[in-house]
Amino acid sequence: MLENLTDRQRISLLVVPTIIVAIAGSIGSALSPTLLVEAPLLLVALVPRNQVLVLVAPQLDFWPFFLVGTVRLLITDPMFFLVGRYYGPRAVAWIEQRSESPGSVARFERWFQRAAYPVVAIAPNNLICTIAGASKMPVRGFLIANFTGTVVRMLLIWWLGEIFAEPLTDIANFIGEYRWYFTALTVALVAYSIYRGRRRGTSPIESIDDAVHELEGDEAP
């Protein structure tokens, strides 16, 4: 289906959802101290980082926590995989530029060459998923590794949340007591991070025209 689209249409279909998720993640990060207390499940949907998931786990029932967290973690991985599959090394360079660890491609590619499926299962970040697509990893293998690893990750986080429920609840209560102060701080930090990313050209939030300009090329199939 994607083969019949123009570059702009294909990139829009794959990149727009990731931009929406990035914006949602920034909002969630900015408001995380307040959401932790007032809407923990929404925080899981917006910011599914390990530390957030562990902190929130004792406050939620298993199934809402597990289902929302799993879906949110999986939602963009296939898109980055397809970006890598269609745009190869250009896509890898594009993602690396916007990652929090520039210069890490060579290290990740070495890991991927040695153990592709375990790497996708254990650490399916945007860059890894793009490398998986660019390396022409089988779609079925990617989806199975990605899904299995994410499910195991959510179960482990829930287990940790159960074991350390008391201290985690104490931390959440402390943050809740001073949430407006913490929220003011996180809003400022997120705003500065977005500003710095835009200045450096590393922000994950960009226009479709910019994405088309950086991704389209003769090597795209």
ABEGO torsion letter per residue (X at the ends): XAAABBAAAAAAAAAAAAAAAAAAAAAAAAAAAAAAAABAAAAAAABABAAAAAAAAAABBAAAAAAAAAAAAAAAAAAAAAAAAAAEAAAAAAAAAABABBGAAAAAAAAAAABAAAAAAABBBAAAAAAAAAAGBBAAAAAAAAAAAAAAAAAAAAAAAAAAAAAAAAAAAAAAAAAAAAAAAAAAAAAAAAAAAAAAGABABBBAAAAAAAABBAABX
